[in-house]
Amino acid sequence: MYQYTEFDRAFVQARANQYRDQLTRWQAGQLPEDEFRPLRLQNGWYVQRYAPMLRVAVPYGELSSAQLRVLAQIARDYDQPQPELLRAAQAKQDVLGPVQSGERAISSKLTTGYGHFTTRQNIQYNWIPLDKSADVMDLLASVNMHGIQTSGNCIRNITSDELAGIAVDEIADPRPFGEILRQWSTLHPEFAFLPRKFKIAISGALEDRAATAWHDVGLYLIRNAEGELGFKVQVGGGMGRTPVIGSVIREFLPWHQVMNYIEAIVRVYNRYGRRDNIYKARIKILVKAEGQRYFDDVEAEYQQIMAHDGGPHTITQAELDRVSACFVPPALNCDPKSADAKIANILRAAAEDDIEFGRWLKQNVRAHKNPNLRAVTLSFKRLGQAPGDATADQLALAAELAEQFSAGEVRVTHDQNLLLPWVACDQLPELWRAARKAGFAKPNIRLLTDMIACPGGDFCSLANARSIPIAEAITERYQDMDELHDLGEIDLHISGCINSCGHHHSGHIGILGVDKDGLEWYQVSLGGADGSTLSGTAVPGKVVGPSFSASEVPEVIEAVLETYRQQREAGETFIATLRRVGMEPYKDAAKAARLPAAV
């Protein structure tokens, strides 16, 4: 992990002190609300439907166990609203009514004392009172964390592959570049007031596990014919109202020029991006409208930057080496026996003694660059808990597991779980027992119930509909692990509104909450992909038909999956079957699943 310098620590603490002064002046009436609002947003403090929401930056998804313990402390001590706020929120959910799942009605149960991991590898809190916000900022600063640029029209948290630095298919570790870009873009004056928010993802492996094509800028580490390291650069990707896959603007950019080139991309966007319409302000709209003209302008801007002393933001080898030194593998005492022998014994024991252990090895354990190690995903997806949520106790337990089994490090995954990146092969059985005791060992990673979902209308003031009860209804219906493993790997993504925080566009099955005359309805889309090996080339899903009521959604999902069972060939995944047979059988099944009154 990156090791903060004295300057880094002083910078984060100074920002926390500055925020405390701003909060104090606002509370005293010396700082008007319209002036305080952008200041708190620049530090990650929103005001949502019922209470403030804090978004904490987790650069490229890496956390230490010490940081995780502080996140647990914040959940336990500060994520506690005034009782009247919680009562008002629950009353609103009661008015909206439950979602029917089989014979049981599922309503929102608003809880406190937890954090929510997002698809962009951050963590959010939904109930921290603003009068406690400066205390939380100080607590975060004590472990080199903050909420800087997790909101606002600026360059947001830079995300990456959860297997960065350990993947067997890795070309180069993207984390040092992510850290250099983070430092450079933080409080960069030219990036502080862009037309709209700006998101960068970076991947260094053959498989794109960072969904780079869905970002404003996607950086993909490659080597050219001469073996030189560089980036394929994509620009103009994004979800929201207009889902767009990023376009390749540079097939190969030398690694040391990546900051100069991004500066050119952002300068042209800053110059021509629309500021008159929030829905048309993202860079994807500019790229789509201008096409080659935008590409030409970026190239011209880049050449002008390079003409200035060879580029003021050229990364030197010395700087890359300095930052890379922070990302060396930890010193581990691994058994010198061959990894193959270890794994063979583990698998044999799994097959003979416990089918659940075998399933866990298959779904939750990934290969590692070091053959003596494995990467293990802790599943936080369970009945009665919203996708992405982690209680204070769960965060603390995850920190314990990280210290015992993973050199004190965890990664936040794109799918809203936590990953242990440094697990010794011979400790897998012990880790499995400890994770099972903690409730983190459900072998459902990449299966249907390992779904992505945003907080939706239960918390977000932008949402048209709730996501959590829909996720709960589907999870309840698919609790049989035999059935889940028979269905195989399926990406199910749920968003409560068109802003697509649940990435519904990229789901094999996507669910989008929409508003119809003040009521909650849902569109279902099929065939989306994020760019991973399982999903294939990034593409937005297609809507299967008219919107469905909340109580119909579980029936529609069941009908879609039953159609898959009927249509699949031996060994075929859901997405492969869908692409082979086309949308029509699924559309017919979804339509037939509608309740009689809605037909």
Sequence and secondary structure as in RCSB ss.txt:
>XXXX:A:sequence
MYQYTEFDRAFVQARANQYRDQLTRWQAGQLPEDEFRPLRLQNGWYVQRYAPMLRVAVPYGELSSAQLRVLAQIA
RDYDQPQPELLRAAQAKQDVLGPVQSGERAISSKLTTGYGHFTTRQNIQYNWIPLDKSADVMDLLASVNMHGIQT
SGNCIRNITSDELAGIAVDEIADPRPFGEILRQWSTLHPEFAFLPRKFKIAISGALEDRAATAWHDVGLYLIRNA
EGELGFKVQVGGGMGRTPVIGSVIREFLPWHQVMNYIEAIVRVYNRYGRRDNIYKARIKILVKAEGQRYFDDVEA
EYQQIMAHDGGPHTITQAELDRVSACFVPPALNCDPKSADAKIANILRAAAEDDIEFGRWLKQNVRAHKNPNLRA
VTLSFKRLGQAPGDATADQLALAAELAEQFSAGEVRVTHDQNLLLPWVACDQLPELWRAARKAGFAKPNIRLLTD
MIACPGGDFCSLANARSIPIAEAITERYQDMDELHDLGEIDLHISGCINSCGHHHSGHIGILGVDKDGLEWYQVS
LGGADGSTLSGTAVPGKVVGPSFSASEVPEVIEAVLETYRQQREAGETFIATLRRVGMEPYKDAAKAARLPAAV
>XXXX:A:secstr
     HHHHHHHHHHHHHHHHHHHHHHTTSS HHHHHHHHHTTTEEE SSSEEEEE  GGGEEEHHHHHHHHHHH
HHT    HHHHHHHHHHHHHH  EEETTEEE      SEEEE TTS EEES   GGGHHHHHHHHHTTT   TTS
SSSSB   EE TTTTT TTBSS SHHHHHHHHHHHTT GGGSS SS B EEEE BSS TT GGGSSEEEEEEE T
T  EEEEEEE  B TTS B  EEEEEEEEGGGHHHHHHHHHHHHHHHS  S GGG SHHHHHHHHTHHHHHHHHH
HHHHHHHTTT TT   HHHHHHHHGGGS       SS HHHHHHHHHHHHHHH HHHHHHHHHHEE  SSTTEEE
EEE   BTTB TTEEEHHHHHHHHHHHHHHSTTEEEE TTS EEEEEEEGGGHHHHHHHHHHHT   S TTSTTS
 EE  GGGT TT SS SHHHHHHHHHHT  HHHHHHH    EEEESSTT TT GGGSSEEEEEEEETTEEEEEEE
E  B SSTTT S B  EE SS EEGGGHHHHHHHHHHHHHHH  TT  HHHHHHHH SHHHHHHHHHTS GGG 
